Amino acid sequence: MTLDELRQEIDRIDTQIVELLKQRMQCVHGVGEIKKGSNSHIFVPERESKLFAKLMANNAGVLPEKGLQSVYRQIVSMSFALEGGMRVGYLGPEGTWSHQAAQARFGDSVELVPFPSFNHIFHAVDRKEIDYGMVPIENSTDGKVSQALDLLGAMGLRICAQVHQPVLNCLMGNGDPRKIRTVYSHPQALGQCREWLLQNYPNAAQVATSSTAEAARRAAAEAEQGAAAIGSRMAGSLYGLDILNANIQDKADNTTRFAVIGRQKNAPCGKDRTTLCFSVPHTAGGLVNVLNIFRDHNVNIYCMDSRPTRDTAWEYLFYIDVEGHEEVEPLKSCLKQVHDTTPMFKVLGSYPEN
């Protein structure tokens, strides 16, 4: 075929794609009407997980998987809008890693709403001011995000889905890099770049801010006083900062796991993860006895952390992630036994692993 003939064929295929998308959206509109009638949730993570798994199987490695996923993420996002729309809260302002994780998970057709703190996000979801919240719960370099864990344990919300967001931190500013006296960032980002800062700016003051985007704003306002910020390229661009050093995180594969928090309970998808918290009796071997329940039921534990209860000094809640869904064996029987054994027990959500 000639170049003109190939281009004509591409145009014909593009027309078909648009027509098929119109047909798909007509079906989506019908689904939305049914959901409204039954008061069902628009966002169904287990359905999405199966959809993307099927797409990858049909693709059979021919198309770049990330590109195909990106295309369908926007198609799914348009579907949310047609089914009635969604509002998703994130730790703002615009340009934070939470903002980018929300964009990556929900696409461009969902309304993203910035909030000044995790507490504001959780309470907005609880009051139904927004449908979901996007909050970081764990970083591969700096560990658990304690404030998010505390709020999950204290409130009646659930984890509905998760997002793994690569975090490539940059040092940003508008002044002479040799004259930097203050580095602003969120505590998590400062922790992720601890060694780099020690080696390159040992005498600079590290000042915690509510978000990486807020750090960028302050660095822009105080550039003449030797201020810089750690955050994303997006935040730097939004506040007119130069990238002084890129990828300064201490670990090249630095990744943050975000939780989509909401009020719904998911059905199993076949490859699920469950997050729960519990306390243990103050007896010798109390924690070991509880952990042995998971071993006896052949349930894999992914990770575990502890947090003070805040009710009684030196008492703790244990947060763990395990393989499986709370309503599917063997985890179902395992959790019943843990519930019967522990003074306090709470499932924080079962959601797709992928």
ABEGO torsion letter per residue (X at the ends): XBAAAAAAAAAAAAAAAAAAAAAAAAAAAAAAAAAAAAGBBABBAAAAAAAAAAAAAAAGGABBAAAAAAAAAAAAAAAAAAAGEBBBBBBOBBGBAAAAAAAAAAEAABBBBBBABAAAAAAAAAAGABABBBBBABBAAAEBBAAAAAAAAABABBBABBBBBBBBBBBBBABBAAABABBBBBAAAAAAAAAAAAAABAABBBBBBABAAAAAAAAAAAAAAGBBBBBBAAAAAAAGBBBABBGABABAABBBBBBBBBABBBBBAGBBBBBBBBBBBBBBGAAAAAAAAAAAAGBBBABBBBBBAGABBGBBBBBBBBBEBAABOAAAAAAAAAAAABABBBBAEBBBAX
